[in-house]
Amino acid sequence: MERKKLIGLVAIIAVFMAFAAWTVFSIPDAPPVTTDPAKTREMEYGENTIREEIGGKLLWELTMSSSTMDIKTQSSTFKDVKGKYYFPDGKVMTLTAPEGSYNSKTKNVKLKGGVTATTSDEAKLTSKELEWVSGKSRLVAIGEARVSQPGIILEADRIEAWNEFQEFQASGHAHLVREKEKEGAKAK
């Protein structure tokens, strides 16, 4: 009889162990935690304005319909850009572009997608891209760049402007037309 009790006890323990093993091994694994690095590292904004000041004086400002900022680098990308650059002599350059970016380390701004810039004294600049190089205080127009001022038109693959938009350097298929030569200028 004692042997039957012992066999029964062993059978109960075996059934319990089998049930415990089945329970432990049949529990599904927790789904892996997935995080989208782009979403955890970026913040999105609606309409926003960024600006740069030097010595308390506003140098430029950009307003955009939407922007995204990388939390780690503090650099931004933006859409539907409208901006203004303020010259020391009181002139104002107004710019528009479909998209752009701001590098927080260099403080450079790059506008893309077809840029148009017009100054209050009737100068106009158009290009595929336009970059403000903060450390050099230069404006660099890249791709089908065209600057026109009363009496002069300058076209090139790349045009750099400095000294408050008074000095230019053109490179790559550069062509300068003065107003009196305009009728005889070659068509591209």
Rosetta blueprint (number, residue, H / E / L):
1 M L
2 E H
3 R H
4 K H
5 K H
6 L H
7 I H
8 G H
9 L H
10 V H
11 A H
12 I H
13 I H
14 A H
15 V H
16 F H
17 M H
18 A H
19 F H
20 A H
21 A H
22 W H
23 T H
24 V H
25 F H
26 S H
27 I L
28 P L
29 D L
30 A L
31 P L
32 P L
33 V L
34 T L
35 T L
36 D L
37 P H
38 A H
39 K H
40 T H
41 R H
42 E E
43 M E
44 E E
45 Y E
46 G L
47 E L
48 N E
49 T E
50 I E
51 R E
52 E E
53 E E
54 I E
55 G L
56 G L
57 K E
58 L E
59 L E
60 W E
61 E E
62 L E
63 T E
64 M E
65 S E
66 S E
67 S E
68 T E
69 M E
70 D E
71 I L
72 K L
73 T L
74 Q L
75 S L
76 S E
77 T E
78 F E
79 K E
80 D E
81 V E
82 K E
83 G E
84 K E
85 Y E
86 Y E
87 F L
88 P L
89 D L
90 G L
91 K L
92 V E
93 M E
94 T E
95 L E
96 T E
97 A E
98 P E
99 E E
100 G E
101 S E
102 Y E
103 N E
104 S L
105 K L
106 T L
107 K L
108 N E
109 V E
110 K E
111 L E
112 K E
113 G E
114 G E
115 V E
116 T E
117 A E
118 T E
119 T E
120 S L
121 D L
122 E L
123 A L
124 K E
125 L E
126 T E
127 S E
128 K E
129 E E
130 L E
131 E E
132 W E
133 V E
134 S H
135 G H
136 K H
137 S L
138 R E
139 L E
140 V E
141 A E
142 I E
143 G E
144 E E
145 A E
146 R E
147 V E
148 S E
149 Q E
150 P L
151 G L
152 I E
153 I E
154 L E
155 E E
156 A E
157 D E
158 R E
159 I E
160 E E
161 A E
162 W E
163 N L
164 E L
165 F L
166 Q L
167 E E
168 F E
169 Q E
170 A E
171 S E
172 G L
173 H L
174 A L
175 H E
176 L E
177 V E
178 R E
179 E H
180 K H
181 E H
182 K H
183 E H
184 G H
185 A L
186 K L
187 A L
188 K L
